Amino acid sequence: MAKAALAPELLMPKATAVWLIDNTVLTFGQIAGFTGLTEIEIEALANEDIGKGLVGRNPIENHEITKEELDRCQQSPDAQLTRAKNNLPQVKTRSKGPRYTPVSKRGDKPNAISYILKHYTDISDAQIVKLIGTTKTTIAAIRDRTHADMSNLQPRHPADLGLCSYKEFDAVYEKALKAAGKDPEAIKAQAEAKRIEQEERESETDSGSQSTGGFDFSNFLPDSN
């Protein structure tokens, strides 16, 4: 039997499966349908090929199923278990507001803000707030150079500081470019061309320094006079 498409998500499906294996005569298919695991996983748990030492979790005590429902399905191997309704309010997830940043990294935020303001002017203040978890007041202070620690700021990419991932940063930057009516691909191509040009100039400078350097043999050449 395949996984039941409507099987509710359990907090600890494998531990629940272990309890059902040990305390009921439900089929592997019934347990699989209730827990969202596969029958192969249920069989492996029953044989202790996986989850060895895993303590079972009683779904009745945790209000995930009623005893009456268990009894009904044990008497009918073709019946599917239905999870008990939970009247507890759902945990609300935080969808708005600045990103949480560990205390150890909060001191790096001004450096990241400074970097973005300097190199990515298309990114809005609202996007910076969400990206690295700061405030518009802090951004304004750094932009106006009135920030208390302005003299000590060292602009660095927020991803290098661990305040976001490069993928997240690129997504925000691309969105900002589109909002400004610019072609992200064209901007990236220009940036790459500029990078290559800079590397070539640095290479030429290094080559020139090497050609003019070295030991001066002029003092050991015979005097033409």
CYANA upper distance limits for C-alpha pairs under 8 A (distance plus 0.5 A):
  1 MET  CA     29 GLY  CA      5.97
  1 MET  CA     39 GLU  CA      7.57
  2 ALA  CA     29 GLY  CA      8.11
  2 ALA  CA     32 ALA  CA      8.43
  2 ALA  CA     33 GLY  CA      8.00
  2 ALA  CA     38 THR  CA      7.29
  2 ALA  CA     39 GLU  CA      7.97
  3 LYS  CA      7 ALA  CA      8.21
  3 LYS  CA     32 ALA  CA      6.74
  3 LYS  CA     33 GLY  CA      5.66
  3 LYS  CA     36 GLY  CA      6.35
  3 LYS  CA     37 LEU  CA      7.14
  3 LYS  CA     38 THR  CA      6.50
  4 ALA  CA     32 ALA  CA      8.19
  4 ALA  CA     33 GLY  CA      5.11
  4 ALA  CA     34 PHE  CA      7.80
  4 ALA  CA     36 GLY  CA      7.28
  7 ALA  CA     33 GLY  CA      6.50
  7 ALA  CA     34 PHE  CA      5.97
  7 ALA  CA     35 THR  CA      7.39
  7 ALA  CA     36 GLY  CA      6.47
  7 ALA  CA     82 THR  CA      8.27
  7 ALA  CA     83 ARG  CA      8.41
  8 PRO  CA     34 PHE  CA      7.63
  8 PRO  CA     35 THR  CA      7.99
  8 PRO  CA     36 GLY  CA      7.94
  8 PRO  CA     83 ARG  CA      7.31
  9 GLU  CA     13 PRO  CA      8.27
  9 GLU  CA     35 THR  CA      7.57
  9 GLU  CA     36 GLY  CA      7.45
 10 LEU  CA     35 THR  CA      6.98
 10 LEU  CA     64 GLU  CA      8.37
 12 MET  CA     16 THR  CA      6.61
 12 MET  CA     57 ARG  CA      8.01
 13 PRO  CA     17 ALA  CA      6.52
 13 PRO  CA     35 THR  CA      5.57
 13 PRO  CA     36 GLY  CA      7.69
 13 PRO  CA     37 LEU  CA      7.86
 14 LYS  CA     18 VAL  CA      6.73
 14 LYS  CA     35 THR  CA      7.91
 14 LYS  CA     37 LEU  CA      8.25
 14 LYS  CA     45 LEU  CA      8.47
 14 LYS  CA     51 GLY  CA      8.27
 15 ALA  CA     19 TRP  CA      6.96
 15 ALA  CA     54 LEU  CA      6.91
 15 ALA  CA     55 VAL  CA      6.59
 15 ALA  CA     56 GLY  CA      5.06
 15 ALA  CA     57 ARG  CA      5.57
 16 THR  CA     20 LEU  CA      6.82
 16 THR  CA     35 THR  CA      7.71
 16 THR  CA     56 GLY  CA      6.23
 16 THR  CA     57 ARG  CA      5.15
 16 THR  CA     58 ASN  CA      6.75
 16 THR  CA     59 PRO  CA      6.83
 17 ALA  CA     21 ILE  CA      6.60
 17 ALA  CA     31 ILE  CA      6.83
 17 ALA  CA     32 ALA  CA      8.29
 17 ALA  CA     35 THR  CA      7.04
 17 ALA  CA     42 ILE  CA      7.45
 17 ALA  CA     45 LEU  CA      8.41
 17 ALA  CA     56 GLY  CA      7.78
 17 ALA  CA     57 ARG  CA      8.38
 18 VAL  CA     22 ASP  CA      6.71
 18 VAL  CA     45 LEU  CA      7.21
 18 VAL  CA     46 ALA  CA      7.69
 18 VAL  CA     54 LEU  CA      7.98
 18 VAL  CA     55 VAL  CA      7.81
 18 VAL  CA     56 GLY  CA      5.47
 18 VAL  CA     57 ARG  CA      7.85
 19 TRP  CA     23 ASN  CA      6.38
 19 TRP  CA     55 VAL  CA      8.28
 19 TRP  CA     56 GLY  CA      4.74
 19 TRP  CA     57 ARG  CA      6.13
 19 TRP  CA     58 ASN  CA      6.55
 20 LEU  CA     24 THR  CA      5.87
 20 LEU  CA     25 VAL  CA      8.45
 20 LEU  CA     26 LEU  CA      7.75
 20 LEU  CA     31 ILE  CA      7.53
 20 LEU  CA     56 GLY  CA      8.43
 20 LEU  CA     58 ASN  CA      8.35
 21 ILE  CA     25 VAL  CA      7.74
 21 ILE  CA     26 LEU  CA      7.78
 21 ILE  CA     31 ILE  CA      8.38
 21 ILE  CA     46 ALA  CA      7.05
 24 THR  CA     74 GLN  CA      7.74
 25 VAL  CA     74 GLN  CA      6.47
 26 LEU  CA     30 GLN  CA      6.60
 26 LEU  CA     31 ILE  CA      7.08
 26 LEU  CA     73 CYS  CA      7.62
 26 LEU  CA     74 GLN  CA      5.84
 26 LEU  CA     77 PRO  CA      7.35
 27 THR  CA     31 ILE  CA      6.88
 27 THR  CA     77 PRO  CA      6.97
 28 PHE  CA     32 ALA  CA      6.45
 28 PHE  CA     39 GLU  CA      6.13
 28 PHE  CA     42 ILE  CA      6.53
 28 PHE  CA     43 GLU  CA      7.30
 29 GLY  CA     33 GLY  CA      6.59
 29 GLY  CA     38 THR  CA      8.47
 29 GLY  CA     39 GLU  CA      6.26
 30 GLN  CA     34 PHE  CA      6.83
 30 GLN  CA     77 PRO  CA      7.90
 30 GLN  CA     78 ASP  CA      8.27
 30 GLN  CA     79 ALA  CA      7.92
 30 GLN  CA     80 GLN  CA      6.34
 30 GLN  CA     81 LEU  CA      7.19
 31 ILE  CA     35 THR  CA      6.57
 31 ILE  CA     37 LEU  CA      8.50
 31 ILE  CA     39 GLU  CA      8.42
 31 ILE  CA     42 ILE  CA      7.83
 31 ILE  CA     81 LEU  CA      8.47
 32 ALA  CA     36 GLY  CA      6.07
 32 ALA  CA     37 LEU  CA      5.39
 32 ALA  CA     38 THR  CA      5.82
 32 ALA  CA     39 GLU  CA      5.97
 32 ALA  CA     42 ILE  CA      6.99
 33 GLY  CA     37 LEU  CA      7.56
 33 GLY  CA     38 THR  CA      8.33
 33 GLY  CA     80 GLN  CA      7.49
 33 GLY  CA     81 LEU  CA      7.86
 34 PHE  CA     80 GLN  CA      7.98
 34 PHE  CA     81 LEU  CA      6.32
 34 PHE  CA     82 THR  CA      7.69
 34 PHE  CA     83 ARG  CA      8.02
 37 LEU  CA     41 GLU  CA      6.81
 37 LEU  CA     42 ILE  CA      7.45
 38 THR  CA     42 ILE  CA      6.88
 39 GLU  CA     43 GLU  CA      6.60
 40 ILE  CA     44 ALA  CA      6.64
 41 GLU  CA     45 LEU  CA      6.63
 41 GLU  CA     50 ILE  CA      8.48
 42 ILE  CA     46 ALA  CA      6.69
 43 GLU  CA     47 ASN  CA      6.71
 44 ALA  CA     48 GLU  CA      6.37
 44 ALA  CA     49 ASP  CA      5.44
 44 ALA  CA     50 ILE  CA      6.22
 45 LEU  CA     49 ASP  CA      6.58
 45 LEU  CA     50 ILE  CA      5.85
 45 LEU  CA     51 GLY  CA      6.47
 45 LEU  CA     52 LYS  CA      8.03
 48 GLU  CA     52 LYS  CA      5.61
 58 ASN  CA     62 ASN  CA      6.91
 59 PRO  CA     63 HIS  CA      6.56
 59 PRO  CA     64 GLU  CA      5.47
 59 PRO  CA     65 ILE  CA      6.28
 60 ILE  CA     64 GLU  CA      6.43
 60 ILE  CA     65 ILE  CA      5.73
 60 ILE  CA     66 THR  CA      6.12
 60 ILE  CA     67 LYS  CA      6.93
 63 HIS  CA     84 ALA  CA      7.09
 63 HIS  CA     86 ASN  CA      7.78
 64 GLU  CA     83 ARG  CA      6.06
 64 GLU  CA     84 ALA  CA      5.67
 64 GLU  CA     85 LYS  CA      8.00
 64 GLU  CA     86 ASN  CA      8.03
 65 ILE  CA     69 GLU  CA      7.25
 65 ILE  CA     70 LEU  CA      7.87
 65 ILE  CA     82 THR  CA      7.55
 65 ILE  CA     83 ARG  CA      5.42
 65 ILE  CA     84 ALA  CA      5.02
 66 THR  CA     70 LEU  CA      7.01
 66 THR  CA     83 ARG  CA      8.35
 66 THR  CA     84 ALA  CA      6.75
 67 LYS  CA     71 ASP  CA      6.67
 68 GLU  CA     72 ARG  CA      6.61
 69 GLU  CA     73 CYS  CA      6.82
 69 GLU  CA     81 LEU  CA      7.25
 69 GLU  CA     82 THR  CA      7.66
 70 LEU  CA     74 GLN  CA      6.62
 70 LEU  CA     81 LEU  CA      7.61
 71 ASP  CA     75 GLN  CA      6.87
 72 ARG  CA     76 SER  CA      7.05
 72 ARG  CA     79 ALA  CA      8.43
 73 CYS  CA     77 PRO  CA      6.73
 73 CYS  CA     78 ASP  CA      8.16
 73 CYS  CA     79 ALA  CA      5.83
 73 CYS  CA     80 GLN  CA      7.09
 73 CYS  CA     81 LEU  CA      6.91
 97 GLY  CA    130 LYS  CA      7.41
 97 GLY  CA    133 GLY  CA      8.45
 98 PRO  CA    129 VAL  CA      6.40
 98 PRO  CA    130 LYS  CA      5.38
 98 PRO  CA    131 LEU  CA      8.10
 98 PRO  CA    132 ILE  CA      7.83
 98 PRO  CA    133 GLY  CA      4.66
 98 PRO  CA    134 THR  CA      6.75
 98 PRO  CA    135 THR  CA      8.25
 99 ARG  CA    129 VAL  CA      8.40
 99 ARG  CA    130 LYS  CA      6.39
 99 ARG  CA    131 LEU  CA      7.31
 99 ARG  CA    132 ILE  CA      6.65
 99 ARG  CA    133 GLY  CA      4.68
 99 ARG  CA    134 THR  CA      8.27
100 TYR  CA    133 GLY  CA      6.59
101 THR  CA    105 LYS  CA      7.08
101 THR  CA    106 ARG  CA      6.78
101 THR  CA    132 ILE  CA      8.12
101 THR  CA    133 GLY  CA      7.17
101 THR  CA    163 LEU  CA      7.59
102 PRO  CA    106 ARG  CA      7.00
103 VAL  CA    107 GLY  CA      8.35
105 LYS  CA    109 LYS  CA      7.81
105 LYS  CA    161 LEU  CA      8.14
105 LYS  CA    162 GLY  CA      8.15
105 LYS  CA    163 LEU  CA      7.84
108 ASP  CA    112 ALA  CA      6.96
108 ASP  CA    161 LEU  CA      7.27
109 LYS  CA    113 ILE  CA      6.63
109 LYS  CA    132 ILE  CA      7.53
109 LYS  CA    134 THR  CA      7.71
109 LYS  CA    158 PRO  CA      8.17
109 LYS  CA    163 LEU  CA      8.15
110 PRO  CA    114 SER  CA      6.56
110 PRO  CA    138 THR  CA      8.20
110 PRO  CA    139 ILE  CA      8.45
110 PRO  CA    142 ILE  CA      7.91
110 PRO  CA    153 LEU  CA      7.37
110 PRO  CA    155 PRO  CA      8.47
111 ASN  CA    115 TYR  CA      6.77
111 ASN  CA    153 LEU  CA      5.98
111 ASN  CA    154 GLN  CA      5.80
111 ASN  CA    155 PRO  CA      5.01
111 ASN  CA    156 ARG  CA      6.20
111 ASN  CA    158 PRO  CA      8.47
112 ALA  CA    116 ILE  CA      6.81
112 ALA  CA    155 PRO  CA      6.39
112 ALA  CA    156 ARG  CA      5.81
112 ALA  CA    157 HIS  CA      6.16
112 ALA  CA    158 PRO  CA      5.29
112 ALA  CA    161 LEU  CA      8.04
113 ILE  CA    117 LEU  CA      6.63
113 ILE  CA    128 ILE  CA      7.89
113 ILE  CA    139 ILE  CA      7.10
113 ILE  CA    142 ILE  CA      8.06
113 ILE  CA    155 PRO  CA      8.00
113 ILE  CA    158 PRO  CA      8.34
114 SER  CA    118 LYS  CA      6.63
114 SER  CA    142 ILE  CA      7.11
114 SER  CA    143 ARG  CA      8.14
114 SER  CA    153 LEU  CA      7.99
114 SER  CA    154 GLN  CA      8.20
114 SER  CA    155 PRO  CA      5.69
114 SER  CA    156 ARG  CA      8.11
115 TYR  CA    119 HIS  CA      6.57
115 TYR  CA    120 TYR  CA      8.29
115 TYR  CA    155 PRO  CA      4.83
115 TYR  CA    156 ARG  CA      5.84
115 TYR  CA    157 HIS  CA      6.57
115 TYR  CA    158 PRO  CA      8.37
116 ILE  CA    120 TYR  CA      5.44
116 ILE  CA    121 THR  CA      7.36
116 ILE  CA    123 ILE  CA      8.07
116 ILE  CA    157 HIS  CA      7.86
117 LEU  CA    121 THR  CA      5.97
117 LEU  CA    143 ARG  CA      7.66
120 TYR  CA    173 TYR  CA      8.18
122 ASP  CA    173 TYR  CA      7.98
122 ASP  CA    176 ALA  CA      6.22
122 ASP  CA    177 LEU  CA      6.72
122 ASP  CA    180 ALA  CA      7.51
123 ILE  CA    127 GLN  CA      6.85
123 ILE  CA    128 ILE  CA      7.49
123 ILE  CA    172 VAL  CA      7.90
123 ILE  CA    173 TYR  CA      6.62
123 ILE  CA    176 ALA  CA      5.72
123 ILE  CA    177 LEU  CA      8.17
124 SER  CA    128 ILE  CA      6.90
124 SER  CA    176 ALA  CA      7.60
125 ASP  CA    129 VAL  CA      6.68
125 ASP  CA    136 LYS  CA      6.81
125 ASP  CA    139 ILE  CA      7.52
126 ALA  CA    130 LYS  CA      6.99
126 ALA  CA    136 LYS  CA      7.82
127 GLN  CA    131 LEU  CA      6.44
127 GLN  CA    172 VAL  CA      7.54
128 ILE  CA    132 ILE  CA      6.63
128 ILE  CA    133 GLY  CA      8.01
128 ILE  CA    134 THR  CA      7.77
129 VAL  CA    133 GLY  CA      5.64
129 VAL  CA    134 THR  CA      5.25
129 VAL  CA    135 THR  CA      6.07
129 VAL  CA    136 LYS  CA      7.19
130 LYS  CA    134 THR  CA      7.77
131 LEU  CA    163 LEU  CA      8.45
131 LEU  CA    164 CYS  CA      7.30
131 LEU  CA    168 GLU  CA      8.24
131 LEU  CA    169 PHE  CA      7.89
131 LEU  CA    172 VAL  CA      8.30
132 ILE  CA    158 PRO  CA      7.87
132 ILE  CA    163 LEU  CA      6.07
132 ILE  CA    164 CYS  CA      6.94
134 THR  CA    138 THR  CA      7.52
134 THR  CA    139 ILE  CA      8.29
135 THR  CA    139 ILE  CA      7.02
136 LYS  CA    140 ALA  CA      6.55
137 THR  CA    141 ALA  CA      6.71
138 THR  CA    142 ILE  CA      6.85
138 THR  CA    147 HIS  CA      7.82
139 ILE  CA    143 ARG  CA      6.63
140 ALA  CA    144 ASP  CA      6.50
141 ALA  CA    145 ARG  CA      6.31
141 ALA  CA    146 THR  CA      5.42
141 ALA  CA    147 HIS  CA      5.26
142 ILE  CA    146 THR  CA      6.67
142 ILE  CA    147 HIS  CA      5.72
142 ILE  CA    150 MET  CA      7.42
145 ARG  CA    150 MET  CA      6.79
146 THR  CA    150 MET  CA      7.38
149 ASP  CA    153 LEU  CA      7.08
156 ARG  CA    160 ASP  CA      7.45
156 ARG  CA    161 LEU  CA      7.63
157 HIS  CA    161 LEU  CA      7.10
158 PRO  CA    162 GLY  CA      6.83
158 PRO  CA    163 LEU  CA      5.81
158 PRO  CA    164 CYS  CA      6.67
158 PRO  CA    165 SER  CA      8.50
159 ALA  CA    163 LEU  CA      6.19
159 ALA  CA    164 CYS  CA      5.46
159 ALA  CA    165 SER  CA      5.57
159 ALA  CA    166 TYR  CA      6.01
159 ALA  CA    169 PHE  CA      7.86
164 CYS  CA    168 GLU  CA      6.92
164 CYS  CA    169 PHE  CA      7.34
165 SER  CA    169 PHE  CA      6.77
166 TYR  CA    170 ASP  CA      6.53
167 LYS  CA    171 ALA  CA      6.70
168 GLU  CA    172 VAL  CA      6.83
169 PHE  CA    173 TYR  CA      6.65
170 ASP  CA    174 GLU  CA      6.49
171 ALA  CA    175 LYS  CA      6.70
172 VAL  CA    176 ALA  CA      6.66
173 TYR  CA    177 LEU  CA      6.72
174 GLU  CA    178 LYS  CA      6.79
174 GLU  CA    184 PRO  CA      6.24
175 LYS  CA    179 ALA  CA      6.68
176 ALA  CA    180 ALA  CA      6.77
177 LEU  CA    181 GLY  CA      6.86
177 LEU  CA    182 LYS  CA      5.62
177 LEU  CA    183 ASP  CA      7.22
177 LEU  CA    184 PRO  CA      6.47
178 LYS  CA    182 LYS  CA      5.83
178 LYS  CA    183 ASP  CA      6.96
178 LYS  CA    184 PRO  CA      7.34
182 LYS  CA    187 ILE  CA      8.12
183 ASP  CA    187 ILE  CA      6.80
184 PRO  CA    188 LYS  CA      6.64
185 GLU  CA    189 ALA  CA      6.65
186 ALA  CA    190 GLN  CA      6.72
187 ILE  CA    191 ALA  CA      6.68
188 LYS  CA    192 GLU  CA      6.64
189 ALA  CA    193 ALA  CA      6.64
190 GLN  CA    194 LYS  CA      6.61
191 ALA  CA    195 ARG  CA      6.64
192 GLU  CA    196 ILE  CA      6.72
193 ALA  CA    197 GLU  CA      6.63
194 LYS  CA    198 GLN  CA      6.62
195 ARG  CA    199 GLU  CA      6.73
196 ILE  CA    200 GLU  CA      6.68
197 GLU  CA    201 ARG  CA      6.77
198 GLN  CA    202 GLU  CA      6.71
199 GLU  CA    203 SER  CA      6.56
200 GLU  CA    204 GLU  CA      6.65
201 ARG  CA    205 THR  CA      6.64
202 GLU  CA    206 ASP  CA      6.68
203 SER  CA    207 SER  CA      6.67
204 GLU  CA    208 GLY  CA      6.62
205 THR  CA    209 SER  CA      6.75
206 ASP  CA    210 GLN  CA      6.79
207 SER  CA    211 SER  CA      6.75
208 GLY  CA    212 THR  CA      6.81
209 SER  CA    213 GLY  CA      6.50
210 GLN  CA    214 GLY  CA      7.86
217 PHE  CA    221 LEU  CA      7.31
